[in-house]
Amino acid sequence: MKYFFVCLFLILFIGGCQTTSYKHPTKEAQDFERDKYQCEKIAKRLAADAGYSDNPVVISKELKRCLKLKFGWTPVES
């Protein structure tokens, strides 16, 4: 259990240092929110099916992959 909290802290600390925004050639912010919501559901389902339902790293990776491949959003590091 201690290992879980240490990993979670490191993920949040490292993740907090970097913000990612997304751009799309034809869509706007409200479109992103809708697409992100759909991708969050897909990412959580895929992670759960693979046995990683509590792993935020896997869910985040699948979320980013979905946004890019399914909806065409490109990450922009800032």
CYANA upper distance limits for C-alpha pairs under 8 A (distance plus 0.5 A):
  1 MET  CA      5 PHE  CA      7.13
  2 LYS  CA      6 VAL  CA      6.78
  3 TYR  CA      7 CYS  CA      6.64
  4 PHE  CA      8 LEU  CA      6.56
  5 PHE  CA      9 PHE  CA      6.49
  6 VAL  CA     10 LEU  CA      6.75
  7 CYS  CA     11 ILE  CA      6.63
  8 LEU  CA     12 LEU  CA      6.64
  9 PHE  CA     13 PHE  CA      6.45
 10 LEU  CA     14 ILE  CA      6.42
 11 ILE  CA     15 GLY  CA      6.20
 11 ILE  CA     57 VAL  CA      8.34
 12 LEU  CA     16 GLY  CA      6.25
 13 PHE  CA     17 CYS  CA      7.20
 14 ILE  CA     18 GLN  CA      7.69
 15 GLY  CA     19 THR  CA      7.94
 18 GLN  CA     77 GLU  CA      8.00
 18 GLN  CA     78 SER  CA      7.63
 19 THR  CA     77 GLU  CA      6.95
 19 THR  CA     78 SER  CA      6.39
 20 THR  CA     75 PRO  CA      6.78
 20 THR  CA     76 VAL  CA      6.33
 20 THR  CA     77 GLU  CA      5.43
 20 THR  CA     78 SER  CA      6.69
 21 SER  CA     75 PRO  CA      6.29
 21 SER  CA     76 VAL  CA      5.72
 21 SER  CA     77 GLU  CA      6.99
 21 SER  CA     78 SER  CA      7.75
 22 TYR  CA     73 TRP  CA      6.41
 22 TYR  CA     74 THR  CA      5.82
 22 TYR  CA     75 PRO  CA      4.91
 22 TYR  CA     76 VAL  CA      5.90
 23 LYS  CA     73 TRP  CA      6.15
 23 LYS  CA     74 THR  CA      5.82
 23 LYS  CA     75 PRO  CA      7.03
 23 LYS  CA     76 VAL  CA      7.39
 24 HIS  CA     28 GLU  CA      7.90
 24 HIS  CA     72 GLY  CA      7.11
 24 HIS  CA     73 TRP  CA      5.56
 24 HIS  CA     74 THR  CA      6.83
 27 LYS  CA     31 ASP  CA      6.42
 27 LYS  CA     32 PHE  CA      7.78
 28 GLU  CA     32 PHE  CA      6.95
 29 ALA  CA     33 GLU  CA      6.94
 30 GLN  CA     34 ARG  CA      6.90
 31 ASP  CA     35 ASP  CA      6.62
 32 PHE  CA     36 LYS  CA      6.33
 32 PHE  CA     73 TRP  CA      8.46
 33 GLU  CA     37 TYR  CA      6.63
 34 ARG  CA     38 GLN  CA      6.97
 35 ASP  CA     39 CYS  CA      6.66
 35 ASP  CA     67 LEU  CA      7.52
 35 ASP  CA     71 PHE  CA      7.43
 36 LYS  CA     40 GLU  CA      6.50
 36 LYS  CA     63 LEU  CA      8.06
 36 LYS  CA     67 LEU  CA      7.19
 37 TYR  CA     41 LYS  CA      7.02
 38 GLN  CA     42 ILE  CA      6.90
 39 CYS  CA     43 ALA  CA      6.39
 39 CYS  CA     62 GLU  CA      8.50
 39 CYS  CA     63 LEU  CA      5.98
 39 CYS  CA     66 CYS  CA      6.19
 39 CYS  CA     67 LEU  CA      6.92
 40 GLU  CA     44 LYS  CA      6.58
 40 GLU  CA     59 ILE  CA      8.23
 40 GLU  CA     63 LEU  CA      6.24
 41 LYS  CA     45 ARG  CA      6.71
 42 ILE  CA     46 LEU  CA      6.63
 42 ILE  CA     62 GLU  CA      8.48
 42 ILE  CA     63 LEU  CA      8.10
 42 ILE  CA     66 CYS  CA      8.37
 43 ALA  CA     47 ALA  CA      6.55
 43 ALA  CA     59 ILE  CA      5.80
 43 ALA  CA     60 SER  CA      8.02
 43 ALA  CA     62 GLU  CA      5.47
 43 ALA  CA     63 LEU  CA      5.77
 43 ALA  CA     66 CYS  CA      8.07
 44 LYS  CA     48 ALA  CA      6.55
 44 LYS  CA     53 SER  CA      7.00
 44 LYS  CA     59 ILE  CA      6.34
 45 ARG  CA     49 ASP  CA      6.58
 45 ARG  CA     53 SER  CA      8.25
 46 LEU  CA     50 ALA  CA      6.75
 46 LEU  CA     62 GLU  CA      8.22
 47 ALA  CA     51 GLY  CA      6.73
 47 ALA  CA     52 TYR  CA      5.33
 47 ALA  CA     53 SER  CA      5.54
 47 ALA  CA     55 ASN  CA      8.17
 47 ALA  CA     58 VAL  CA      6.90
 47 ALA  CA     59 ILE  CA      6.53
 47 ALA  CA     62 GLU  CA      8.35
 48 ALA  CA     52 TYR  CA      5.76
 48 ALA  CA     53 SER  CA      4.54
 48 ALA  CA     54 ASP  CA      8.37
 49 ASP  CA     53 SER  CA      8.17
 52 TYR  CA     58 VAL  CA      7.49
 53 SER  CA     59 ILE  CA      8.28
 55 ASN  CA     59 ILE  CA      6.97
 56 PRO  CA     60 SER  CA      6.43
 57 VAL  CA     61 LYS  CA      6.64
 58 VAL  CA     62 GLU  CA      6.69
 59 ILE  CA     63 LEU  CA      6.53
 60 SER  CA     64 LYS  CA      6.72
 61 LYS  CA     65 ARG  CA      6.67
 62 GLU  CA     66 CYS  CA      6.53
 63 LEU  CA     67 LEU  CA      6.73
 64 LYS  CA     68 LYS  CA      6.79
 65 ARG  CA     69 LEU  CA      6.47
 65 ARG  CA     70 LYS  CA      8.46
 66 CYS  CA     70 LYS  CA      5.74
 66 CYS  CA     71 PHE  CA      7.58
 67 LEU  CA     71 PHE  CA      5.77
 67 LEU  CA     72 GLY  CA      6.78
 67 LEU  CA     73 TRP  CA      5.92
 67 LEU  CA     74 THR  CA      8.28
 68 LYS  CA     72 GLY  CA      5.13
 68 LYS  CA     73 TRP  CA      5.24
 68 LYS  CA     74 THR  CA      6.39
 68 LYS  CA     75 PRO  CA      8.44
 69 LEU  CA     73 TRP  CA      8.31
